[in-house]
Amino acid sequence: MPKYYVNKNAQPNGDHEVHKEECNWLPLTENRIYLGFHDNCHSAVREARKHYDQVNGCLHCSEACHTG
């Protein structure tokens, strides 16, 4: 199971993106919150919603959860 993180810094549209640990677009350590190990991005996004109302999957590493 991969480790997931959510970006503390919102995108211009307000989304806080969820990333796998190996993602090339993973935020710096100080700019992310650890979400734990998850079977899939859907579970990680649910966990991220405990921190932020507006959450989206990363287009590159969590494409199944990316809503555009």
PDB file of N, CA, C and O in Angstrom:
ATOM      1  N   MET A   1       0.845  -1.191   0.000  1.00  0.00           N
ATOM      2  CA  MET A   1       0.000   0.000   0.000  1.00  0.00           C
ATOM      3  C   MET A   1       0.885   1.247   0.000  1.00  0.00           C
ATOM      4  O   MET A   1       1.850   1.336   0.759  1.00  0.00           O
ATOM      5  N   PRO A   2       0.549   2.190  -0.846  1.00  0.00           N
ATOM      6  CA  PRO A   2       1.330   3.434  -0.876  1.00  0.00           C
ATOM      7  C   PRO A   2       0.955   4.393   0.259  1.00  0.00           C
ATOM      8  O   PRO A   2      -0.151   4.354   0.797  1.00  0.00           O
ATOM      9  N   LYS A   3       1.917   5.253   0.600  1.00  0.00           N
ATOM     10  CA  LYS A   3       1.671   6.347   1.544  1.00  0.00           C
ATOM     11  C   LYS A   3       1.108   7.517   0.749  1.00  0.00           C
ATOM     12  O   LYS A   3       1.523   7.771  -0.382  1.00  0.00           O
ATOM     13  N   TYR A   4       0.162   8.223   1.351  1.00  0.00           N
ATOM     14  CA  TYR A   4      -0.451   9.388   0.712  1.00  0.00           C
ATOM     15  C   TYR A   4      -0.285  10.623   1.586  1.00  0.00           C
ATOM     16  O   TYR A   4      -0.166  10.542   2.808  1.00  0.00           O
ATOM     17  N   TYR A   5      -0.283  11.770   0.910  1.00  0.00           N
ATOM     18  CA  TYR A   5      -0.162  13.079   1.559  1.00  0.00           C
ATOM     19  C   TYR A   5      -1.137  14.043   0.901  1.00  0.00           C
ATOM     20  O   TYR A   5      -1.532  13.857  -0.250  1.00  0.00           O
ATOM     21  N   VAL A   6      -1.518  15.072   1.641  1.00  0.00           N
ATOM     22  CA  VAL A   6      -2.308  16.153   1.059  1.00  0.00           C
ATOM     23  C   VAL A   6      -1.502  17.440   1.164  1.00  0.00           C
ATOM     24  O   VAL A   6      -0.850  17.706   2.173  1.00  0.00           O
ATOM     25  N   ASN A   7      -1.563  18.221   0.112  1.00  0.00           N
ATOM     26  CA  ASN A   7      -0.847  19.492   0.046  1.00  0.00           C
ATOM     27  C   ASN A   7      -1.542  20.513   0.949  1.00  0.00           C
ATOM     28  O   ASN A   7      -2.750  20.721   0.835  1.00  0.00           O
ATOM     29  N   LYS A   8      -0.793  21.141   1.834  1.00  0.00           N
ATOM     30  CA  LYS A   8      -1.335  22.199   2.688  1.00  0.00           C
ATOM     31  C   LYS A   8      -1.679  23.440   1.878  1.00  0.00           C
ATOM     32  O   LYS A   8      -2.572  24.201   2.253  1.00  0.00           O
ATOM     33  N   ASN A   9      -0.978  23.646   0.772  1.00  0.00           N
ATOM     34  CA  ASN A   9      -1.199  24.819  -0.074  1.00  0.00           C
ATOM     35  C   ASN A   9      -2.226  24.486  -1.148  1.00  0.00           C
ATOM     36  O   ASN A   9      -2.048  23.538  -1.913  1.00  0.00           O
ATOM     37  N   ALA A  10      -3.271  25.247  -1.201  1.00  0.00           N
ATOM     38  CA  ALA A  10      -4.327  25.027  -2.190  1.00  0.00           C
ATOM     39  C   ALA A  10      -3.876  25.464  -3.583  1.00  0.00           C
ATOM     40  O   ALA A  10      -3.056  26.369  -3.736  1.00  0.00           O
ATOM     41  N   GLN A  11      -4.423  24.809  -4.573  1.00  0.00           N
ATOM     42  CA  GLN A  11      -4.244  25.206  -5.968  1.00  0.00           C
ATOM     43  C   GLN A  11      -5.010  26.516  -6.181  1.00  0.00           C
ATOM     44  O   GLN A  11      -5.798  26.906  -5.320  1.00  0.00           O
ATOM     45  N   PRO A  12      -4.797  27.198  -7.306  1.00  0.00           N
ATOM     46  CA  PRO A  12      -5.520  28.456  -7.553  1.00  0.00           C
ATOM     47  C   PRO A  12      -7.051  28.320  -7.464  1.00  0.00           C
ATOM     48  O   PRO A  12      -7.742  29.285  -7.138  1.00  0.00           O
ATOM     49  N   ASN A  13      -7.573  27.125  -7.752  1.00  0.00           N
ATOM     50  CA  ASN A  13      -9.026  26.912  -7.692  1.00  0.00           C
ATOM     51  C   ASN A  13      -9.506  26.515  -6.294  1.00  0.00           C
ATOM     52  O   ASN A  13     -10.700  26.301  -6.088  1.00  0.00           O
ATOM     53  N   GLY A  14      -8.578  26.415  -5.327  1.00  0.00           N
ATOM     54  CA  GLY A  14      -8.938  26.082  -3.950  1.00  0.00           C
ATOM     55  C   GLY A  14      -8.743  24.627  -3.565  1.00  0.00           C
ATOM     56  O   GLY A  14      -8.889  24.279  -2.393  1.00  0.00           O
ATOM     57  N   ASP A  15      -8.416  23.767  -4.523  1.00  0.00           N
ATOM     58  CA  ASP A  15      -8.213  22.343  -4.243  1.00  0.00           C
ATOM     59  C   ASP A  15      -6.920  22.093  -3.472  1.00  0.00           C
ATOM     60  O   ASP A  15      -5.891  22.708  -3.749  1.00  0.00           O
ATOM     61  N   HIS A  16      -6.987  21.188  -2.510  1.00  0.00           N
ATOM     62  CA  HIS A  16      -5.810  20.651  -1.839  1.00  0.00           C
ATOM     63  C   HIS A  16      -5.591  19.271  -2.441  1.00  0.00           C
ATOM     64  O   HIS A  16      -6.421  18.378  -2.266  1.00  0.00           O
ATOM     65  N   GLU A  17      -4.484  19.088  -3.146  1.00  0.00           N
ATOM     66  CA  GLU A  17      -4.267  17.858  -3.899  1.00  0.00           C
ATOM     67  C   GLU A  17      -3.671  16.741  -3.050  1.00  0.00           C
ATOM     68  O   GLU A  17      -2.820  16.965  -2.189  1.00  0.00           O
ATOM     69  N   VAL A  18      -4.152  15.528  -3.324  1.00  0.00           N
ATOM     70  CA  VAL A  18      -3.672  14.319  -2.673  1.00  0.00           C
ATOM     71  C   VAL A  18      -2.635  13.655  -3.575  1.00  0.00           C
ATOM     72  O   VAL A  18      -2.858  13.479  -4.773  1.00  0.00           O
ATOM     73  N   HIS A  19      -1.486  13.286  -2.975  1.00  0.00           N
ATOM     74  CA  HIS A  19      -0.374  12.696  -3.720  1.00  0.00           C
ATOM     75  C   HIS A  19       0.107  11.403  -3.070  1.00  0.00           C
ATOM     76  O   HIS A  19       0.037  11.243  -1.852  1.00  0.00           O
ATOM     77  N   LYS A  20       0.596  10.488  -3.898  1.00  0.00           N
ATOM     78  CA  LYS A  20       1.330   9.329  -3.401  1.00  0.00           C
ATOM     79  C   LYS A  20       2.750   9.786  -3.062  1.00  0.00           C
ATOM     80  O   LYS A  20       3.240  10.782  -3.595  1.00  0.00           O
ATOM     81  N   GLU A  21       3.394   9.047  -2.174  1.00  0.00           N
ATOM     82  CA  GLU A  21       4.735   9.425  -1.725  1.00  0.00           C
ATOM     83  C   GLU A  21       5.740   9.506  -2.874  1.00  0.00           C
ATOM     84  O   GLU A  21       6.643  10.340  -2.831  1.00  0.00           O
ATOM     85  N   GLU A  22       5.608   8.670  -3.889  1.00  0.00           N
ATOM     86  CA  GLU A  22       6.593   8.646  -4.981  1.00  0.00           C
ATOM     87  C   GLU A  22       6.287   9.640  -6.106  1.00  0.00           C
ATOM     88  O   GLU A  22       6.991   9.654  -7.115  1.00  0.00           O
ATOM     89  N   CYS A  23       5.266  10.459  -5.954  1.00  0.00           N
ATOM     90  CA  CYS A  23       4.869  11.421  -6.992  1.00  0.00           C
ATOM     91  C   CYS A  23       5.948  12.486  -7.218  1.00  0.00           C
ATOM     92  O   CYS A  23       6.545  12.989  -6.266  1.00  0.00           O
ATOM     93  N   ASN A  24       6.185  12.814  -8.465  1.00  0.00           N
ATOM     94  CA  ASN A  24       7.135  13.875  -8.809  1.00  0.00           C
ATOM     95  C   ASN A  24       6.648  15.250  -8.365  1.00  0.00           C
ATOM     96  O   ASN A  24       7.453  16.174  -8.248  1.00  0.00           O
ATOM     97  N   TRP A  25       5.359  15.405  -8.116  1.00  0.00           N
ATOM     98  CA  TRP A  25       4.767  16.685  -7.713  1.00  0.00           C
ATOM     99  C   TRP A  25       4.429  16.709  -6.223  1.00  0.00           C
ATOM    100  O   TRP A  25       3.676  17.573  -5.774  1.00  0.00           O
ATOM    101  N   LEU A  26       4.983  15.764  -5.451  1.00  0.00           N
ATOM    102  CA  LEU A  26       4.769  15.738  -4.005  1.00  0.00           C
ATOM    103  C   LEU A  26       5.296  17.039  -3.400  1.00  0.00           C
ATOM    104  O   LEU A  26       6.429  17.430  -3.678  1.00  0.00           O
ATOM    105  N   PRO A  27       4.492  17.710  -2.579  1.00  0.00           N
ATOM    106  CA  PRO A  27       4.959  18.962  -1.966  1.00  0.00           C
ATOM    107  C   PRO A  27       6.123  18.714  -0.996  1.00  0.00           C
ATOM    108  O   PRO A  27       6.348  17.592  -0.544  1.00  0.00           O
ATOM    109  N   LEU A  28       6.838  19.769  -0.699  1.00  0.00           N
ATOM    110  CA  LEU A  28       7.905  19.709   0.299  1.00  0.00           C
ATOM    111  C   LEU A  28       7.330  19.255   1.641  1.00  0.00           C
ATOM    112  O   LEU A  28       6.143  19.438   1.911  1.00  0.00           O
ATOM    113  N   THR A  29       8.167  18.672   2.461  1.00  0.00           N
ATOM    114  CA  THR A  29       7.743  18.126   3.760  1.00  0.00           C
ATOM    115  C   THR A  29       6.928  19.129   4.574  1.00  0.00           C
ATOM    116  O   THR A  29       5.912  18.772   5.170  1.00  0.00           O
ATOM    117  N   GLU A  30       7.370  20.366   4.596  1.00  0.00           N
ATOM    118  CA  GLU A  30       6.668  21.376   5.410  1.00  0.00           C
ATOM    119  C   GLU A  30       5.331  21.808   4.807  1.00  0.00           C
ATOM    120  O   GLU A  30       4.551  22.502   5.459  1.00  0.00           O
ATOM    121  N   ASN A  31       5.070  21.405   3.582  1.00  0.00           N
ATOM    122  CA  ASN A  31       3.838  21.808   2.895  1.00  0.00           C
ATOM    123  C   ASN A  31       2.866  20.655   2.681  1.00  0.00           C
ATOM    124  O   ASN A  31       1.998  20.725   1.811  1.00  0.00           O
ATOM    125  N   ARG A  32       3.009  19.592   3.474  1.00  0.00           N
ATOM    126  CA  ARG A  32       2.113  18.453   3.281  1.00  0.00           C
ATOM    127  C   ARG A  32       1.717  17.838   4.613  1.00  0.00           C
ATOM    128  O   ARG A  32       2.408  17.990   5.620  1.00  0.00           O
ATOM    129  N   ILE A  33       0.587  17.139   4.594  1.00  0.00           N
ATOM    130  CA  ILE A  33       0.080  16.414   5.758  1.00  0.00           C
ATOM    131  C   ILE A  33       0.042  14.939   5.392  1.00  0.00           C
ATOM    132  O   ILE A  33      -0.503  14.560   4.356  1.00  0.00           O
ATOM    133  N   TYR A  34       0.623  14.115   6.245  1.00  0.00           N
ATOM    134  CA  TYR A  34       0.638  12.671   6.030  1.00  0.00           C
ATOM    135  C   TYR A  34      -0.755  12.099   6.269  1.00  0.00           C
ATOM    136  O   TYR A  34      -1.370  12.352   7.305  1.00  0.00           O
ATOM    137  N   LEU A  35      -1.244  11.331   5.311  1.00  0.00           N
ATOM    138  CA  LEU A  35      -2.577  10.738   5.397  1.00  0.00           C
ATOM    139  C   LEU A  35      -2.544   9.260   5.755  1.00  0.00           C
ATOM    140  O   LEU A  35      -3.581   8.678   6.070  1.00  0.00           O
ATOM    141  N   GLY A  36      -1.370   8.648   5.711  1.00  0.00           N
ATOM    142  CA  GLY A  36      -1.251   7.239   6.042  1.00  0.00           C
ATOM    143  C   GLY A  36      -1.170   6.357   4.805  1.00  0.00           C
ATOM    144  O   GLY A  36      -1.100   6.844   3.677  1.00  0.00           O
ATOM    145  N   PHE A  37      -1.182   5.050   5.043  1.00  0.00           N
ATOM    146  CA  PHE A  37      -1.192   4.058   3.969  1.00  0.00           C
ATOM    147  C   PHE A  37      -2.633   3.833   3.515  1.00  0.00           C
ATOM    148  O   PHE A  37      -3.539   3.710   4.339  1.00  0.00           O
ATOM    149  N   HIS A  38      -2.835   3.782   2.205  1.00  0.00           N
ATOM    150  CA  HIS A  38      -4.181   3.562   1.660  1.00  0.00           C
ATOM    151  C   HIS A  38      -4.107   2.625   0.466  1.00  0.00           C
ATOM    152  O   HIS A  38      -3.138   2.631  -0.293  1.00  0.00           O
ATOM    153  N   ASP A  39      -5.159   1.816   0.316  1.00  0.00           N
ATOM    154  CA  ASP A  39      -5.253   0.898  -0.825  1.00  0.00           C
ATOM    155  C   ASP A  39      -5.415   1.643  -2.134  1.00  0.00           C
ATOM    156  O   ASP A  39      -4.983   1.172  -3.186  1.00  0.00           O
ATOM    157  N   ASN A  40      -6.044   2.815  -2.064  1.00  0.00           N
ATOM    158  CA  ASN A  40      -6.322   3.569  -3.285  1.00  0.00           C
ATOM    159  C   ASN A  40      -6.492   5.050  -2.953  1.00  0.00           C
ATOM    160  O   ASN A  40      -6.566   5.443  -1.789  1.00  0.00           O
ATOM    161  N   CYS A  41      -6.551   5.848  -4.000  1.00  0.00           N
ATOM    162  CA  CYS A  41      -6.661   7.296  -3.803  1.00  0.00           C
ATOM    163  C   CYS A  41      -8.017   7.697  -3.221  1.00  0.00           C
ATOM    164  O   CYS A  41      -8.110   8.719  -2.541  1.00  0.00           O
ATOM    165  N   HIS A  42      -9.055   6.923  -3.470  1.00  0.00           N
ATOM    166  CA  HIS A  42     -10.383   7.273  -2.947  1.00  0.00           C
ATOM    167  C   HIS A  42     -10.375   7.299  -1.416  1.00  0.00           C
ATOM    168  O   HIS A  42     -10.934   8.203  -0.795  1.00  0.00           O
ATOM    169  N   SER A  43      -9.744   6.314  -0.835  1.00  0.00           N
ATOM    170  CA  SER A  43      -9.619   6.258   0.618  1.00  0.00           C
ATOM    171  C   SER A  43      -8.775   7.423   1.134  1.00  0.00           C
ATOM    172  O   SER A  43      -9.100   8.025   2.158  1.00  0.00           O
ATOM    173  N   ALA A  44      -7.689   7.739   0.424  1.00  0.00           N
ATOM    174  CA  ALA A  44      -6.826   8.855   0.821  1.00  0.00           C
ATOM    175  C   ALA A  44      -7.558  10.191   0.715  1.00  0.00           C
ATOM    176  O   ALA A  44      -7.380  11.056   1.572  1.00  0.00           O
ATOM    177  N   VAL A  45      -8.363  10.371  -0.304  1.00  0.00           N
ATOM    178  CA  VAL A  45      -9.141  11.604  -0.465  1.00  0.00           C
ATOM    179  C   VAL A  45     -10.142  11.744   0.685  1.00  0.00           C
ATOM    180  O   VAL A  45     -10.323  12.841   1.213  1.00  0.00           O
ATOM    181  N   ARG A  46     -10.784  10.657   1.072  1.00  0.00           N
ATOM    182  CA  ARG A  46     -11.706  10.713   2.218  1.00  0.00           C
ATOM    183  C   ARG A  46     -10.973  11.165   3.482  1.00  0.00           C
ATOM    184  O   ARG A  46     -11.496  11.966   4.256  1.00  0.00           O
ATOM    185  N   GLU A  47      -9.766  10.650   3.683  1.00  0.00           N
ATOM    186  CA  GLU A  47      -8.970  11.046   4.841  1.00  0.00           C
ATOM    187  C   GLU A  47      -8.579  12.526   4.749  1.00  0.00           C
ATOM    188  O   GLU A  47      -8.616  13.239   5.752  1.00  0.00           O
ATOM    189  N   ALA A  48      -8.207  12.984   3.559  1.00  0.00           N
ATOM    190  CA  ALA A  48      -7.821  14.384   3.365  1.00  0.00           C
ATOM    191  C   ALA A  48      -8.988  15.329   3.651  1.00  0.00           C
ATOM    192  O   ALA A  48      -8.772  16.464   4.078  1.00  0.00           O
ATOM    193  N   ARG A  49     -10.203  14.880   3.423  1.00  0.00           N
ATOM    194  CA  ARG A  49     -11.390  15.720   3.683  1.00  0.00           C
ATOM    195  C   ARG A  49     -11.611  15.962   5.170  1.00  0.00           C
ATOM    196  O   ARG A  49     -12.428  16.802   5.548  1.00  0.00           O
ATOM    197  N   LYS A  50     -10.899  15.245   6.002  1.00  0.00           N
ATOM    198  CA  LYS A  50     -10.940  15.522   7.443  1.00  0.00           C
ATOM    199  C   LYS A  50     -10.146  16.794   7.756  1.00  0.00           C
ATOM    200  O   LYS A  50     -10.324  17.404   8.810  1.00  0.00           O
ATOM    201  N   HIS A  51      -9.268  17.184   6.827  1.00  0.00           N
ATOM    202  CA  HIS A  51      -8.431  18.375   6.997  1.00  0.00           C
ATOM    203  C   HIS A  51      -8.938  19.565   6.177  1.00  0.00           C
ATOM    204  O   HIS A  51      -8.867  20.710   6.623  1.00  0.00           O
ATOM    205  N   TYR A  52      -9.449  19.283   4.978  1.00  0.00           N
ATOM    206  CA  TYR A  52      -9.876  20.340   4.055  1.00  0.00           C
ATOM    207  C   TYR A  52     -11.191  19.949   3.387  1.00  0.00           C
ATOM    208  O   TYR A  52     -11.430  18.773   3.111  1.00  0.00           O
ATOM    209  N   ASP A  53     -12.033  20.934   3.132  1.00  0.00           N
ATOM    210  CA  ASP A  53     -13.308  20.684   2.458  1.00  0.00           C
ATOM    211  C   ASP A  53     -13.130  20.437   0.964  1.00  0.00           C
ATOM    212  O   ASP A  53     -13.837  19.618   0.377  1.00  0.00           O
ATOM    213  N   GLN A  54     -12.207  21.131   0.365  1.00  0.00           N
ATOM    214  CA  GLN A  54     -12.020  21.049  -1.095  1.00  0.00           C
ATOM    215  C   GLN A  54     -10.750  20.257  -1.382  1.00  0.00           C
ATOM    216  O   GLN A  54      -9.641  20.765  -1.218  1.00  0.00           O
ATOM    217  N   VAL A  55     -10.920  19.009  -1.811  1.00  0.00           N
ATOM    218  CA  VAL A  55      -9.812  18.084  -2.036  1.00  0.00           C
ATOM    219  C   VAL A  55      -9.948  17.462  -3.417  1.00  0.00           C
ATOM    220  O   VAL A  55     -11.057  17.231  -3.898  1.00  0.00           O
ATOM    221  N   ASN A  56      -8.812  17.194  -4.049  1.00  0.00           N
ATOM    222  CA  ASN A  56      -8.787  16.585  -5.375  1.00  0.00           C
ATOM    223  C   ASN A  56      -7.566  15.684  -5.459  1.00  0.00           C
ATOM    224  O   ASN A  56      -6.563  15.933  -4.791  1.00  0.00           O
ATOM    225  N   GLY A  57      -7.644  14.645  -6.269  1.00  0.00           N
ATOM    226  CA  GLY A  57      -6.495  13.787  -6.508  1.00  0.00           C
ATOM    227  C   GLY A  57      -5.541  14.433  -7.497  1.00  0.00           C
ATOM    228  O   GLY A  57      -5.963  15.166  -8.391  1.00  0.00           O
ATOM    229  N   CYS A  58      -4.273  14.164  -7.336  1.00  0.00           N
ATOM    230  CA  CYS A  58      -3.252  14.660  -8.264  1.00  0.00           C
ATOM    231  C   CYS A  58      -3.470  14.028  -9.642  1.00  0.00           C
ATOM    232  O   CYS A  58      -3.690  12.822  -9.751  1.00  0.00           O
ATOM    233  N   LEU A  59      -3.408  14.835 -10.667  1.00  0.00           N
ATOM    234  CA  LEU A  59      -3.577  14.357 -12.034  1.00  0.00           C
ATOM    235  C   LEU A  59      -2.539  13.299 -12.394  1.00  0.00           C
ATOM    236  O   LEU A  59      -2.813  12.421 -13.213  1.00  0.00           O
ATOM    237  N   HIS A  60      -1.365  13.369 -11.802  1.00  0.00           N
ATOM    238  CA  HIS A  60      -0.255  12.497 -12.202  1.00  0.00           C
ATOM    239  C   HIS A  60      -0.158  11.205 -11.397  1.00  0.00           C
ATOM    240  O   HIS A  60       0.202  10.167 -11.953  1.00  0.00           O
ATOM    241  N   CYS A  61      -0.468  11.240 -10.110  1.00  0.00           N
ATOM    242  CA  CYS A  61      -0.300  10.031  -9.295  1.00  0.00           C
ATOM    243  C   CYS A  61      -1.613   9.486  -8.729  1.00  0.00           C
ATOM    244  O   CYS A  61      -1.652   8.353  -8.250  1.00  0.00           O
ATOM    245  N   SER A  62      -2.670  10.265  -8.778  1.00  0.00           N
ATOM    246  CA  SER A  62      -3.981   9.844  -8.257  1.00  0.00           C
ATOM    247  C   SER A  62      -5.059  10.176  -9.292  1.00  0.00           C
ATOM    248  O   SER A  62      -6.103  10.741  -8.966  1.00  0.00           O
ATOM    249  N   GLU A  63      -4.785   9.818 -10.524  1.00  0.00           N
ATOM    250  CA  GLU A  63      -5.636  10.200 -11.652  1.00  0.00           C
ATOM    251  C   GLU A  63      -7.087   9.740 -11.475  1.00  0.00           C
ATOM    252  O   GLU A  63      -8.010  10.440 -11.891  1.00  0.00           O
ATOM    253  N   ALA A  64      -7.293   8.578 -10.866  1.00  0.00           N
ATOM    254  CA  ALA A  64      -8.661   8.067 -10.663  1.00  0.00           C
ATOM    255  C   ALA A  64      -9.479   8.984  -9.766  1.00  0.00           C
ATOM    256  O   ALA A  64     -10.709   8.942  -9.797  1.00  0.00           O
ATOM    257  N   CYS A  65      -8.817   9.808  -8.971  1.00  0.00           N
ATOM    258  CA  CYS A  65      -9.497  10.726  -8.043  1.00  0.00           C
ATOM    259  C   CYS A  65      -9.421  12.174  -8.501  1.00  0.00           C
ATOM    260  O   CYS A  65      -9.908  13.070  -7.812  1.00  0.00           O
ATOM    261  N   HIS A  66      -8.825  12.405  -9.642  1.00  0.00           N
ATOM    262  CA  HIS A  66      -8.705  13.777 -10.156  1.00  0.00           C
ATOM    263  C   HIS A  66      -9.988  14.148 -10.888  1.00  0.00           C
ATOM    264  O   HIS A  66     -10.399  13.469 -11.830  1.00  0.00           O
ATOM    265  N   THR A  67     -10.612  15.232 -10.443  1.00  0.00           N
ATOM    266  CA  THR A  67     -11.898  15.635 -11.043  1.00  0.00           C
ATOM    267  C   THR A  67     -11.772  16.818 -11.989  1.00  0.00           C
ATOM    268  O   THR A  67     -12.775  17.304 -12.513  1.00  0.00           O
ATOM    269  N   GLY A  68     -10.553  17.284 -12.209  1.00  0.00           N
ATOM    270  CA  GLY A  68     -10.375  18.372 -13.165  1.00  0.00           C
ATOM    271  C   GLY A  68     -10.266  19.722 -12.569  1.00  0.00           C
ATOM    272  O   GLY A  68     -10.114  20.706 -13.293  1.00  0.00           O
TER     273      GLY A  68
END
